[in-house]
């Protein structure tokens, strides 16, 4: 097992300055057209930055995190709440869009700031389920026996201390109508040292079937540390799925998508969804149209077994499920 450095220390060492990140990868501002008004701050763990190609301004990992001038260009149809989260809140940090499951916005913090994030404008200061020892969320869940699954999201829920997460699940044990527990997280990919002994002990002790949905968009996001973290999560009893976003300049080729699916499978992760971009303000330069996306999926089916082809999907505000497009 690879030795683990404390994840909180590694987060403190993450890049928060654009020039420092570029210099680390052998680049400068002269190599890219950068945003001059980016309000969404840079945050990139050093381990993730180490996986970027040195001297490559078009590196697909760098492109996901660097604030480009294209973010500053107005784009019709791009809004601050593209998936309609705020219209479906039932209390602080509790979103109820789909039958039999609720989503808890546990925290606004993440291990990495992705420029295409659909919640980059979300009012986290007002909408956090973890506030006041999860009291409002617990009251809502306990009073509704139609809820069978709790989904932790954010931000990224694993940004919370494990003790805070355990506080939630200890309280949820009292609700006999709950049947499943799910976590959506980018930590195992962005900063895999988060999957430490304390976290694994908590996950192993949960009384419900556990699904962890990770988020990787490119095969080079995987290194030995990431693969080891995924192995530890499987050892704790988690079913691992991956959700990707189809991004211009990142994974918009058949070769990139095929390599991603195969790398996921090698790590014991099932490709789950490939999302069309949620049309959030500042992310229009990443968008790929539906016709092109469907063509990529058709070509991917010709090169991979069906279980390694993710479902092409988008989230349409107001609908009771994801809309599968291919």
Rosetta silent file (secondary structure, phi, psi, omega in degrees, C-alpha in Angstrom):
SEQUENCE: XXXXXXXXXXXXXXXXXXXXXXXXXXXXXXXXXXXXXXXXXXXXXXXXXXXXXXXXXXXXXXXXXXXXXXXXXXXXXXXXXXXXXXXXXXXXXXXXXXXXXXXXXXXXXXXXXXXXXXXXXXXXXXXXXXXXXXXXXXXXXXXXXXXXXXXXXXXXXXXXXXXXXXXXXXXXXXXXXXXXXXXXXXXXXXXXXXXXXXXXXXXXXXXXXXXXXXXXXXXXXXXXXXXXXXXXXXXXXXXXXXXXXXXXXXXXXXXXXXXXXXXXXXXXXXXXXXXXXXXXXXXXXXXXXXXXXXXXXXXXXXXXXXXXXXXXXXXXXXXXXXXXXX
SCORE:     score description
SCORE:     0.000 S_00000001
   1 L     0.000  133.633  179.262    0.000    0.000    0.000 S_00000001
   2 L   -67.841  138.554  178.204    1.319    3.446   -0.944 S_00000001
   3 L   -64.699  142.670 -177.054    2.023    5.666    2.090 S_00000001
   4 L  -107.800  127.724  169.262   -0.603    8.349    2.602 S_00000001
   5 L   -84.862  151.819 -179.171    0.153   11.939    3.494 S_00000001
   6 L   -57.700  128.517 -173.443   -2.566   13.748    5.497 S_00000001
   7 H   -66.635  -33.112  178.787   -5.186   14.958    3.058 S_00000001
   8 H   -66.387  -36.614  175.974   -5.801   18.249    4.861 S_00000001
   9 H   -65.097  -44.054  179.839   -2.120   19.099    4.552 S_00000001
  10 H   -63.253  -36.076  177.889   -2.160   18.241    0.843 S_00000001
  11 H   -66.527  -38.062  177.382   -5.200   20.464    0.325 S_00000001
  12 H   -64.274  -27.609 -179.912   -3.369   23.364    1.960 S_00000001
  13 L   -86.285   -0.655 -177.289   -0.519   22.806   -0.511 S_00000001
  14 L   -64.890  155.699  177.214   -2.844   22.945   -3.549 S_00000001
  15 E   -73.274  129.716  174.456   -2.328   25.581   -6.229 S_00000001
  16 L  -124.766   -0.232 -178.726   -4.477   28.660   -5.792 S_00000001
  17 L  -119.328  127.019 -176.423   -2.444   30.992   -7.986 S_00000001
  18 H   -60.294  -45.803 -176.790   -2.613   30.762  -11.776 S_00000001
  19 H   -64.344  -37.139  178.529    0.983   31.844  -12.361 S_00000001
  20 H   -66.879  -40.738  177.737    2.336   29.298   -9.883 S_00000001
  21 H   -63.696  -46.677 -179.466    0.380   26.492  -11.537 S_00000001
  22 H   -61.519  -43.776  179.791    1.541   27.503  -15.001 S_00000001
  23 H   -62.721  -36.908  178.952    5.172   27.762  -13.895 S_00000001
  24 H   -61.325  -31.534 -179.050    4.923   24.316  -12.305 S_00000001
  25 L  -102.600   16.983  175.096    3.924   22.918  -15.709 S_00000001
  26 L    72.231   31.127 -178.128    6.510   24.900  -17.694 S_00000001
  27 L  -127.401  170.935  174.864    4.062   27.486  -19.017 S_00000001
  28 L  -143.951  175.586  179.222    3.382   31.206  -18.664 S_00000001
  29 H   -61.532  -24.150  178.944    0.551   33.630  -19.359 S_00000001
  30 H   -67.688  -16.989 -176.611    1.996   34.149  -22.847 S_00000001
  31 H   -88.523  -13.986 -177.369    1.014   30.567  -23.703 S_00000001
  32 L  -139.689  155.285  170.243   -2.719   30.970  -23.024 S_00000001
  33 L   -93.130  106.369 -172.375   -5.442   33.588  -23.264 S_00000001
  34 E   -98.270  153.792  175.640   -6.522   33.823  -19.639 S_00000001
  35 L   -62.830  143.025  175.496   -9.625   35.296  -18.046 S_00000001
  36 L  -105.793   -0.384 -176.107   -9.221   38.782  -16.637 S_00000001
  37 L  -139.829   23.154 -175.594  -12.354   38.689  -14.492 S_00000001
  38 L   -63.272  120.928  177.986  -12.704   35.123  -13.226 S_00000001
  39 L   -93.652  -14.361  179.866  -14.704   35.154   -9.982 S_00000001
  40 L   -90.322  112.114 -169.263  -14.501   31.380   -9.549 S_00000001
  41 L   -72.131  153.775  176.042  -11.135   30.835   -7.805 S_00000001
  42 L   -74.047  138.218  171.433   -8.464   28.403   -8.903 S_00000001
  43 L  -152.828  114.177 -176.922   -7.931   25.299   -6.766 S_00000001
  44 E  -141.635  115.187  175.650   -5.801   22.402   -8.047 S_00000001
  45 L   -59.857  146.880 -178.815   -4.079   19.766   -5.866 S_00000001
  46 H   -61.595  -36.236  179.781   -0.398   19.325   -6.672 S_00000001
  47 H   -62.713  -38.723  176.576   -0.916   15.621   -7.323 S_00000001
  48 H   -67.554  -41.882  179.374   -3.492   16.407  -10.015 S_00000001
  49 H   -63.491  -32.534  179.275   -1.187   19.036  -11.519 S_00000001
  50 H   -65.038  -20.664  179.794    1.630   16.482  -11.675 S_00000001
  51 L   -84.514   -7.826  176.568   -0.480   14.421  -14.091 S_00000001
  52 L   -75.996  150.029  177.466   -0.584   17.292  -16.609 S_00000001
  53 L   -74.464  130.260 -178.722    1.842   17.221  -19.534 S_00000001
  54 L   -65.574  130.597  175.840    4.758   19.570  -18.996 S_00000001
  55 L    77.059    9.519 -176.379    4.786   22.507  -21.401 S_00000001
  56 L  -107.323  103.941 -179.258    1.442   21.641  -23.016 S_00000001
  57 L   -69.381  -17.381  179.822   -0.985   24.573  -22.966 S_00000001
  58 L  -102.486   14.120 -179.331   -3.707   22.321  -24.435 S_00000001
  59 L   -55.313  133.328 -175.484   -3.325   19.569  -21.853 S_00000001
  60 H   -67.007  -25.031  175.993   -6.812   18.119  -21.140 S_00000001
  61 H   -78.052  -41.411  176.967   -6.300   18.179  -17.372 S_00000001
  62 H   -61.410  -42.295 -177.482   -5.060   21.757  -17.396 S_00000001
  63 H   -59.946  -29.886 -179.412   -7.964   22.817  -19.588 S_00000001
  64 H   -70.141  -21.580 -170.128  -10.446   21.601  -16.961 S_00000001
  65 H  -122.124  -11.803 -173.905   -9.076   23.902  -14.267 S_00000001
  66 L   -90.877  132.509 -179.229   -7.459   26.961  -15.863 S_00000001
  67 L   -78.405  103.654 -177.788   -9.601   30.147  -16.177 S_00000001
  68 E   -89.708  158.753  179.832   -9.512   31.008  -19.880 S_00000001
  69 H   -60.469  -25.377  179.310  -10.603   34.259  -21.484 S_00000001
  70 H   -60.367  -24.162  177.373  -13.452   32.349  -23.139 S_00000001
  71 H   -63.532  -25.428 -174.845  -15.177   32.289  -19.745 S_00000001
  72 H   -83.277   -9.021 -176.479  -15.665   36.047  -20.025 S_00000001
  73 L   -83.090  128.804  177.020  -17.619   35.868  -23.278 S_00000001
  74 L   -64.538  144.131 -178.589  -21.428   36.129  -22.940 S_00000001
  75 L  -138.970  116.788  179.583  -23.307   33.100  -24.243 S_00000001
  76 L   -57.869  137.590  176.616  -27.084   33.016  -24.784 S_00000001
  77 L    88.870   -4.926  178.085  -28.832   30.270  -22.849 S_00000001
  78 L   -98.118  125.353 -169.303  -26.116   29.887  -20.225 S_00000001
  79 E  -129.570  172.878 -176.152  -27.452   30.595  -16.734 S_00000001
  80 L   -80.406  -23.063 -179.760  -26.362   30.444  -13.099 S_00000001
  81 L  -129.365   73.845 -169.330  -28.617   27.474  -12.151 S_00000001
  82 L   -70.707  -18.608 -178.112  -28.702   25.307  -15.293 S_00000001
  83 L  -108.254    6.493  174.444  -30.212   22.181  -13.705 S_00000001
  84 L    70.907   33.523  179.649  -32.910   23.903  -11.646 S_00000001
  85 L   -59.784  -46.134 -170.262  -31.556   22.989   -8.211 S_00000001
  86 H   -66.949  -26.963  178.697  -33.001   25.991   -6.411 S_00000001
  87 H   -74.410  -14.407 -176.686  -36.549   25.305   -7.591 S_00000001
  88 H  -113.113   16.879  177.679  -36.429   21.842   -5.995 S_00000001
  89 E   -77.109  141.916  178.385  -35.069   22.655   -2.531 S_00000001
  90 E  -116.720   10.109 -178.066  -37.115   21.432    0.434 S_00000001
  91 E   159.380  174.454 -178.032  -34.992   23.036    3.116 S_00000001
  92 L   -55.320  115.238  174.660  -31.413   24.170    3.590 S_00000001
  93 L    74.097    9.164 -179.149  -29.237   22.014    1.362 S_00000001
  94 E  -114.641  118.772 -177.627  -31.888   19.390    0.638 S_00000001
  95 E  -115.112  127.352 -178.239  -32.905   18.919   -2.998 S_00000001
  96 L  -123.171   88.937  179.933  -35.759   16.602   -3.944 S_00000001
  97 L   -96.506  -38.662 -167.635  -35.920   16.249   -7.733 S_00000001
  98 L  -116.433  149.637 -179.248  -36.489   12.553   -8.260 S_00000001
  99 L   -60.225  138.807  170.000  -38.881   10.023   -6.704 S_00000001
 100 L    71.337    8.216  177.086  -37.645    8.056   -3.663 S_00000001
 101 E  -148.296  146.050  177.993  -34.308    9.841   -3.313 S_00000001
 102 E  -126.126  153.066 -179.835  -33.042   13.119   -1.953 S_00000001
 103 E  -114.476  129.934  178.251  -29.772   14.926   -2.471 S_00000001
 104 E  -104.927  123.123  171.878  -27.989   16.680    0.360 S_00000001
 105 E   -81.787   96.897 -170.875  -25.681   19.603   -0.429 S_00000001
 106 L   -75.354  -35.864 -175.212  -23.263   18.762    2.353 S_00000001
 107 L  -162.006  159.336  174.176  -20.708   21.532    1.775 S_00000001
 108 L   -92.318   -4.077 -176.179  -19.611   24.066   -0.792 S_00000001
 109 L   -84.753  151.644  177.511  -15.977   22.968   -0.580 S_00000001
 110 L  -137.646  169.701  172.900  -14.189   20.745   -3.110 S_00000001
 111 L   -84.254  -20.196 -175.118  -10.761   19.233   -3.639 S_00000001
 112 L  -152.880  145.994  177.316  -10.526   20.868   -7.061 S_00000001
 113 L  -104.367  110.652  179.935  -12.352   23.648   -8.891 S_00000001
 114 L   -92.182  131.597 -171.954  -13.509   22.515  -12.327 S_00000001
 115 L   -67.360  -20.384 -178.854  -14.279   25.378  -14.681 S_00000001
 116 L   -94.025    6.189 -173.344  -17.397   23.651  -16.085 S_00000001
 117 L   -56.066  126.192 -176.570  -18.936   23.032  -12.635 S_00000001
 118 L   -74.791  -12.406  175.994  -22.702   23.445  -12.850 S_00000001
 119 L  -108.267   25.233 -178.427  -22.811   24.669   -9.234 S_00000001
 120 L   -67.071  -17.642  177.681  -20.057   27.284   -9.595 S_00000001
 121 L  -112.952   13.041 -175.791  -22.686   29.978   -8.865 S_00000001
 122 L   -69.101  138.770 -178.747  -24.678   28.012   -6.255 S_00000001
 123 L   -79.917   72.192 -174.480  -25.509   29.997   -3.061 S_00000001
 124 L   -61.270  -30.488 -179.013  -23.730   27.647   -0.671 S_00000001
 125 L   -62.705  -21.627 -179.982  -23.812   30.152    2.175 S_00000001
 126 L  -102.943  -22.850 -169.346  -27.600   29.734    2.242 S_00000001
 127 L  -123.726   77.406  176.514  -27.968   26.092    1.188 S_00000001
 128 L  -129.792  122.307 -178.123  -25.958   23.675    3.313 S_00000001
 129 L   -72.148  -24.612 -175.862  -27.498   20.523    4.745 S_00000001
 130 L   -76.424   -8.776 -178.266  -24.717   20.060    7.316 S_00000001
 131 H   -62.321  144.643  177.150  -25.648   23.240    9.150 S_00000001
 132 H    53.839   46.781  176.656  -26.899   22.809   12.737 S_00000001
 133 H    56.310   38.335  175.158  -25.884   19.134   12.882 S_00000001
 134 H    65.362   17.620 -167.332  -27.971   18.297    9.780 S_00000001
 135 H   -60.019  -47.163 -178.282  -31.151   19.058   11.766 S_00000001
 136 H   -64.644  -44.106 -179.907  -33.376   20.419    8.977 S_00000001
 137 H   -63.492  -43.178 -179.965  -32.403   17.702    6.506 S_00000001
 138 H   -62.773  -39.589  179.132  -32.898   14.948    9.062 S_00000001
 139 H   -62.716  -42.601 -179.797  -36.345   16.254    9.967 S_00000001
 140 H   -66.367  -44.174 -178.469  -37.409   16.253    6.323 S_00000001
 141 H   -67.190  -43.182 -178.993  -36.039   12.763    5.615 S_00000001
 142 H   -64.378  -28.047 -177.143  -37.455   11.260    8.772 S_00000001
 143 L   -86.782   -5.289 -174.587  -40.929   12.614    8.017 S_00000001
 144 L  -125.254   97.400 -176.611  -41.098   11.195    4.476 S_00000001
 145 L   -78.861    3.195  172.236  -41.086    7.401    4.285 S_00000001
 146 L   -81.124  -10.695 -179.861  -41.176    7.544    0.467 S_00000001
 147 L   -83.441  115.927 -178.514  -37.462    8.448    0.576 S_00000001
 148 L  -107.291  -14.409 -176.665  -35.413    5.277    0.082 S_00000001
 149 E  -139.740  136.046  172.815  -32.037    6.746   -0.839 S_00000001
 150 E  -109.413  132.029 -178.800  -29.901    9.589    0.474 S_00000001
 151 E  -118.186  122.346  176.893  -27.307   11.062   -1.904 S_00000001
 152 E   -92.504  128.013  179.771  -24.467   13.181   -0.567 S_00000001
 153 E  -141.194 -162.991 -177.767  -23.235   15.879   -2.934 S_00000001
 154 L  -172.415 -142.602   27.752  -21.869   19.398   -2.812 S_00000001
 155 L    32.769 -147.882  177.535  -19.416   20.947   -3.476 S_00000001
 156 L  -136.601  118.858 -174.462  -17.915   17.624   -2.489 S_00000001
 157 H   -60.719  -27.705 -179.142  -19.149   15.844    0.630 S_00000001
 158 H   -76.138    1.207  169.900  -15.761   14.275    1.340 S_00000001
 159 H   -72.189  -21.306  176.613  -14.469   17.789    1.998 S_00000001
 160 L   -75.253  152.334  172.872  -16.149   17.424    5.391 S_00000001
 161 L   -61.171  146.210 -179.141  -14.317   15.752    8.243 S_00000001
 162 H   -58.064  -36.669  179.161  -15.181   12.076    8.536 S_00000001
 163 H   -61.027  -35.953  178.045  -16.595   12.680   12.017 S_00000001
 164 H   -68.695  -38.279  176.995  -19.099   15.151   10.527 S_00000001
 165 H   -66.558  -39.772  179.436  -20.157   12.606    7.913 S_00000001
 166 H   -66.553  -33.191  175.801  -20.552    9.953   10.578 S_00000001
 167 H   -56.196  -42.098  178.331  -22.758   12.326   12.565 S_00000001
 168 H   -65.351  -53.156 -173.564  -25.167   12.283    9.633 S_00000001
 169 H   -68.652  -29.510  174.377  -25.204    8.547    9.051 S_00000001
 170 H   -61.493  -39.763  178.644  -25.523    7.765   12.772 S_00000001
 171 H   -72.306  -36.940 -179.007  -28.724    9.814   12.766 S_00000001
 172 H   -66.004  -23.618 -179.747  -29.989    8.303    9.493 S_00000001
 173 L   -57.430  -24.332 -177.884  -29.837    4.796   10.978 S_00000001
 174 L   -73.852  -14.911 -174.656  -33.049    5.551   12.851 S_00000001
 175 L   -95.843  102.188 -173.808  -35.025    5.854    9.594 S_00000001
 176 L   -71.208  -14.441  179.572  -36.094    2.352    8.609 S_00000001
 177 L   -79.442  -10.292  178.289  -37.442    3.502    5.251 S_00000001
 178 L   -78.291  135.069 -176.332  -33.917    4.204    3.960 S_00000001
 179 L  -123.614  -18.015 -176.053  -32.544    1.419    1.766 S_00000001
 180 E  -144.903  156.961  178.379  -29.520    2.881   -0.044 S_00000001
 181 E  -138.216  134.912 -175.860  -26.754    5.435    0.461 S_00000001
 182 E  -135.142  145.162  177.561  -24.813    7.208   -2.273 S_00000001
 183 E  -127.280  128.650  172.665  -21.863    9.599   -2.370 S_00000001
 184 E  -104.769  121.639 -172.779  -20.903   11.765   -5.349 S_00000001
 185 E  -152.486  145.342  172.948  -17.266   12.796   -5.070 S_00000001
 186 L  -106.840   -4.807 -178.588  -14.222   13.878   -7.066 S_00000001
 187 H   -55.814  -46.342 -177.593  -11.827   13.514   -4.125 S_00000001
 188 H   -60.924  -22.420  177.694  -10.609    9.970   -4.998 S_00000001
 189 H   -90.699  -47.165 -173.056   -9.556   11.309   -8.415 S_00000001
 190 H   -79.109  -39.056 -178.521   -8.360   14.799   -7.522 S_00000001
 191 L  -147.234   77.165 -168.039   -6.755   14.101   -4.139 S_00000001
 192 H   -64.713  -14.785  178.017   -6.890   10.330   -3.494 S_00000001
 193 H   -64.501  -13.897  175.215   -5.184   10.566   -0.101 S_00000001
 194 H   -60.706  -26.307 -178.985   -8.615   11.520    1.255 S_00000001
 195 L   -81.776   76.175 -175.186   -9.444    7.799    1.175 S_00000001
 196 L  -104.315 -177.198 -175.044   -7.696    7.175    4.475 S_00000001
 197 H   -60.662  -42.030 -178.991   -8.170    4.682    7.305 S_00000001
 198 H   -64.196  -43.580  178.542  -10.731    6.796    9.126 S_00000001
 199 H   -63.631  -43.466 -178.573  -12.874    7.265    6.028 S_00000001
 200 H   -64.734  -37.020  177.728  -12.714    3.553    5.174 S_00000001
 201 H   -62.523  -41.941  177.911  -13.721    2.614    8.713 S_00000001
 202 H   -64.480  -48.435 -177.869  -16.788    4.849    8.424 S_00000001
 203 H   -62.347  -41.404 -177.833  -17.759    3.523    5.001 S_00000001
 204 H   -64.622  -25.347 -177.173  -17.287   -0.114    6.034 S_00000001
 205 L   -91.711    1.016 -178.333  -19.655    0.358    8.961 S_00000001
 206 L   -69.854  143.268 -175.528  -22.598    1.769    7.020 S_00000001
 207 L   -87.079   -3.968 -175.964  -25.748   -0.362    7.240 S_00000001
 208 L  -111.382  156.975  168.590  -26.966    0.272    3.667 S_00000001
 209 E   -56.298  134.173 -171.452  -25.698   -0.797    0.241 S_00000001
 210 E  -113.761  128.119  172.660  -23.163    1.869   -0.703 S_00000001
 211 E  -118.978  130.992  174.783  -22.590    3.411   -4.120 S_00000001
 212 E  -116.491  121.321  179.084  -19.818    5.916   -4.717 S_00000001
 213 E  -102.539  111.948  178.177  -20.008    7.897   -7.947 S_00000001
 214 E   -94.178  174.535 -174.499  -16.626    9.358   -8.834 S_00000001
 215 L  -137.913  103.979  173.449  -15.911   11.930  -11.522 S_00000001
 216 L  -129.616  141.347 -178.214  -13.126   11.520  -14.054 S_00000001
 217 L  -112.993  -14.397 -175.227  -13.131   12.959  -17.562 S_00000001
 218 L  -148.010  145.025 -175.594   -9.811   11.749  -18.964 S_00000001
 219 H   -60.990  -30.247 -177.211   -7.686    8.632  -18.570 S_00000001
 220 H   -76.378    0.341  170.282   -4.652   10.614  -17.499 S_00000001
 221 H   -72.684  -10.571 -177.807   -6.442   11.656  -14.332 S_00000001
 222 L   -97.276  131.561  168.960   -5.518    8.171  -13.068 S_00000001
 223 L  -136.306 -172.525 -176.673   -2.171    7.386  -11.448 S_00000001
 224 H   -62.102  -34.968  179.324   -1.022    4.800   -8.911 S_00000001
 225 H   -66.251  -42.078  178.868   -2.419    6.847   -6.012 S_00000001
 226 H   -65.472  -46.383 -179.448   -5.851    7.076   -7.639 S_00000001
 227 H   -61.130  -38.261  178.831   -5.924    3.367   -8.491 S_00000001
 228 H   -67.790  -39.285  178.583   -4.959    2.482   -4.920 S_00000001
 229 H   -63.573  -41.643  178.651   -7.689    4.735   -3.507 S_00000001
 230 H   -64.553  -38.652  176.946  -10.310    3.104   -5.728 S_00000001
 231 H   -63.029  -39.908  178.493   -9.128   -0.321   -4.608 S_00000001
 232 H   -65.195  -38.453  178.629   -9.505    0.739   -0.973 S_00000001
 233 H   -65.795  -40.761  176.529  -13.053    1.957   -1.631 S_00000001
 234 H   -63.417  -38.424  178.078  -13.995   -1.346   -3.244 S_00000001
 235 H   -63.560  -24.300  177.554  -12.510   -3.120   -0.239 S_00000001
 236 L   -84.396    1.558  175.688  -14.858   -1.099    1.973 S_00000001
 237 L    96.790   10.526 -177.391  -17.814   -2.561    0.081 S_00000001
 238 L   -85.338  138.514  164.840  -18.598    0.311   -2.280 S_00000001
 239 E   -83.085  128.453 -175.105  -19.939   -0.126   -5.794 S_00000001
 240 E  -107.960  125.609  175.184  -17.993    2.358   -7.920 S_00000001
 241 E  -122.697  160.655  176.735  -19.517    4.249  -10.848 S_00000001
 242 E  -127.372  136.822  169.469  -18.152    7.150  -12.868 S_00000001
 243 E  -113.633  130.600  176.531  -19.857   10.207  -14.269 S_00000001
 244 E  -116.924  163.218  170.498  -18.056   12.238  -16.914 S_00000001
 245 E  -116.936  133.927  177.836  -18.880   15.450  -18.709 S_00000001
 246 L   -77.106  116.308 -169.303  -18.297   15.644  -22.459 S_00000001
 247 L  -127.001  129.255  176.300  -15.940   18.607  -22.807 S_00000001
 248 L   -60.537  128.699  178.279  -14.538   20.354  -25.860 S_00000001
 249 L    81.264    2.580 -179.496  -10.766   20.003  -25.896 S_00000001
 250 L  -119.056  -57.141 -174.799  -10.742   17.429  -23.092 S_00000001
 251 L  -141.232   31.885 -172.602  -12.455   14.183  -24.087 S_00000001
 252 L   -93.328   34.316  173.713  -14.262   14.961  -27.350 S_00000001
 253 L  -132.007  156.172  177.360  -12.709   12.134  -29.399 S_00000001
 254 H   -61.735  -40.822 -178.448  -13.501    8.450  -29.654 S_00000001
 255 H   -61.788  -43.114 -179.639   -9.937    7.595  -28.654 S_00000001
 256 H   -66.223  -41.870 -179.933  -10.119    9.680  -25.465 S_00000001
 257 H   -68.768  -39.353  177.499  -13.491    8.250  -24.448 S_00000001
 258 H   -62.438  -46.267 -179.321  -12.399    4.682  -25.196 S_00000001
 259 H   -64.039  -37.053  177.130   -9.232    5.072  -23.142 S_00000001
 260 H   -62.715  -48.300 -179.582  -11.217    6.584  -20.285 S_00000001
 261 H   -61.157  -42.169 -179.638  -13.684    3.694  -20.211 S_00000001
 262 H   -68.150  -37.351  177.589  -10.914    1.111  -20.330 S_00000001
 263 H   -67.179  -40.698  175.366   -8.966    2.867  -17.593 S_00000001
 264 H   -59.154  -47.832 -179.126  -12.077    3.026  -15.429 S_00000001
 265 H   -61.123  -40.387  177.536  -12.701   -0.682  -15.950 S_00000001
 266 H   -60.803  -29.174  179.477   -9.094   -1.487  -15.041 S_00000001
 267 L   -92.481    6.862  178.521   -9.694    0.386  -11.774 S_00000001
 268 L    78.469   24.833 -178.430  -12.922   -1.452  -10.975 S_00000001
 269 L  -116.610  132.761  179.654  -15.175    1.492  -11.884 S_00000001
 270 E   -89.680  125.217  172.401  -18.174    1.186  -14.199 S_00000001
 271 E   -61.591  127.200 -169.751  -18.688    3.994  -16.751 S_00000001
 272 E  -112.347  -71.802  177.378  -22.150    5.280  -15.829 S_00000001
 273 E  -121.317  144.339  163.737  -23.123    8.588  -17.436 S_00000001
 274 E  -114.859  108.324 -173.373  -21.463   10.809  -20.009 S_00000001
 275 E   -87.797  136.957  160.580  -23.206   14.143  -19.508 S_00000001
 276 L   -65.426  150.039 -177.024  -23.739   16.835  -22.033 S_00000001
 277 L   -56.968  130.496  168.080  -22.483   20.069  -20.538 S_00000001
 278 L   -73.467  129.986 -166.757  -24.830   21.738  -18.079 S_00000001
 279 L   -82.700   72.654 -179.531  -25.171   25.232  -19.519 S_00000001
 280 E   -93.015  144.582  179.183  -23.722   27.227  -16.658 S_00000001
 281 L   -54.012  129.670  177.767  -22.448   30.786  -17.112 S_00000001
 282 L    99.077   -2.890 -174.469  -18.743   30.745  -17.943 S_00000001
 283 L  -120.127   12.210 -173.585  -18.572   27.267  -19.485 S_00000001
 284 H   -61.535  -29.434 -177.424  -19.856   27.732  -23.037 S_00000001
 285 H   -68.653  -12.194  177.526  -16.420   27.056  -24.574 S_00000001
 286 H   -89.201  -11.489 -166.359  -16.636   23.455  -23.358 S_00000001
 287 L   -71.066  140.963  173.750  -19.956   22.682  -25.061 S_00000001
 288 L  -124.542  133.463 -176.245  -20.390   19.905  -27.631 S_00000001
 289 L   -71.322  161.945 -176.016  -23.633   19.601  -29.563 S_00000001
 290 H   -62.736  -41.341 -178.007  -26.025   16.663  -29.348 S_00000001
 291 H   -62.391  -45.090  178.835  -25.404   15.440  -32.914 S_00000001
 292 H   -65.144  -39.594 -179.625  -21.645   15.270  -32.377 S_00000001
 293 H   -63.785  -43.538  179.059  -22.100   13.636  -28.988 S_00000001
 294 H   -64.465  -36.664  178.008  -24.362   10.931  -30.391 S_00000001
 295 H   -64.141  -38.503  177.066  -21.873   10.231  -33.167 S_00000001
 296 H   -63.101  -42.419 -179.588  -19.140    9.731  -30.562 S_00000001
 297 H   -66.741  -40.877  178.142  -21.283    7.257  -28.633 S_00000001
 298 H   -60.329  -44.103  179.726  -22.144    5.315  -31.799 S_00000001
 299 H   -66.844  -36.141  179.437  -18.469    5.020  -32.649 S_00000001
 300 H   -64.678  -37.431  178.759  -17.632    4.044  -29.091 S_00000001
 301 H   -63.564  -26.055  178.699  -20.152    1.190  -29.243 S_00000001
 302 L   -78.495   -8.204 -175.113  -18.246   -0.184  -32.194 S_00000001
 303 L  -121.674   -9.928 -176.178  -15.045   -0.417  -30.161 S_00000001
 304 L  -133.062  153.277  169.938  -16.104   -1.417  -26.634 S_00000001
 305 L   -63.261  153.202 -173.004  -18.373   -3.972  -24.983 S_00000001
 306 H   -56.471  -34.495 -176.322  -21.727   -2.483  -24.074 S_00000001
 307 H   -73.241   -8.100  176.506  -21.066   -2.400  -20.342 S_00000001
 308 H  -104.035    5.551  177.733  -18.134   -0.031  -20.910 S_00000001
 309 L  -100.410  113.629 -179.575  -20.145    2.481  -22.944 S_00000001
 310 L   -69.129  156.013  175.168  -21.594    5.189  -20.677 S_00000001
 311 E   -79.434  127.112  174.653  -25.103    6.451  -21.255 S_00000001
 312 E   -74.757  126.554 -173.162  -25.160    9.846  -22.904 S_00000001
 313 E  -147.650  163.393  169.676  -27.454   11.997  -20.777 S_00000001
 314 E  -144.084  156.408  176.753  -28.411   15.494  -19.781 S_00000001
 315 L  -100.737  121.991 -179.719  -30.336   16.922  -16.879 S_00000001
 316 L  -107.176  120.597 -178.625  -33.398   18.894  -17.917 S_00000001
 317 L   -53.834  133.503  176.815  -34.894   21.120  -15.194 S_00000001
 318 L    94.774  -17.489  179.338  -38.307   19.922  -14.064 S_00000001
 319 L   -83.169  154.252 -173.430  -38.042   16.347  -15.327 S_00000001
 320 L   -88.569    7.550  175.669  -38.274   13.458  -12.865 S_00000001
 321 L  -163.489  167.924  171.485  -35.122   11.700  -14.100 S_00000001
 322 L   -61.937  147.599  177.847  -32.023   12.221  -16.204 S_00000001
 323 E   -96.704  112.904 -179.790  -32.799   12.316  -19.917 S_00000001
 324 E   -84.731  128.452 -171.811  -30.880    9.544  -21.696 S_00000001
 325 L  -108.590  -19.436  178.616  -29.958   10.623  -25.233 S_00000001
 326 L  -165.985    0.000    0.000  -27.971    7.646  -26.538 S_00000001
